[in-house]
């Protein structure tokens, strides 16, 4: 499972990504992401780690899978791929991944194209 620090949990962050993020879609999922710009040198803040932490959210609707067990499995598979490839992704990225179709072979395609 992805660490809590790497998961988007605040509604403000979700809305920011969905409103202003870059868009890339496939037959099986839709991705929106933002790369946060680095903070100017010398500017101190309580949230200095904000620029370097990579955060993700995976959404699977009931239209895709009626059973919660199936939705949770797809989320776990997606989070595991993200966790294994976390260091390859740019610092400060915020990504919302919406799974559109049931897909058991979730792989590195999730992070390709970023």
Secondary structure, DSSP 8 states (H G I E B T S, - for coil): ---GGGB---HHHHHHHHHH-EEEE-SSEEEEEEE-----TT---TTGGGGT--EEEEEE-TTT-SSHHHHHHHHHHHHHHHHHTGGGS-TTEEEEEEE-S--S---GGGTTT-
